[in-house]
């Protein structure tokens, strides 16, 4: 059975899609089978982030009975995704079939959620085994994260932890305070890194664009923590970055 993990956030703009794709790629590089699913059917981002816009089949087709294999796409970076349709006509499909479909898979299924606590979010959360909450170290983000975590626990879902995105700036809430406020462990801090923004422009995860950047290394550390294995950051990472591979954004049906 697959491990179905929701990548969630209390508010938008905190880097949830970035986290889902890079954490998925990091887990894959550590030997796991991974697929990232776009669960935001009203405002899909996974395909757009990777420069992919047109798909024969999407998660909505799977909800209606299509074979999940026909909705999987392989990006040039190596990450597998199941996108959501960009059409507004596809926005009203329910999630009830997905639990059974995902449980027939192996490895990790990371679902990139819509932000907030809307009806679609709560419905999709029902099919997840666990959740990772992405936040920024500021008051609005932490307040919404605290509320979201309490809802997840009320639903008897396991909170694997909190990932603090874009950390390292002045006047931010401290890590230890975030843990106390949210009553959940911090499993990773992804620093502010211009390579993340550059990778988005290149339509590829930062692990593919700059695999030895500060952000990429931190995503690998989070993945290793989830797998309960040791990860030693590579030596001379700044020099290695100069020779890192630039990926093209393209996809093929698996």
Helices and strands as residue ranges (DSSP letters): E 3-8, H 16-29, E 34-38, H 46-49, H 59-63, G 68-71, E 73-75, E 80-82, G 88-90, H 98-103, E 108-112, H 119-125, E 130-136, H 139-154, E 158-167, H 175-182, E 186-191, H 194-201, H 206-209, H 214-227, H 237-242, E 251-253
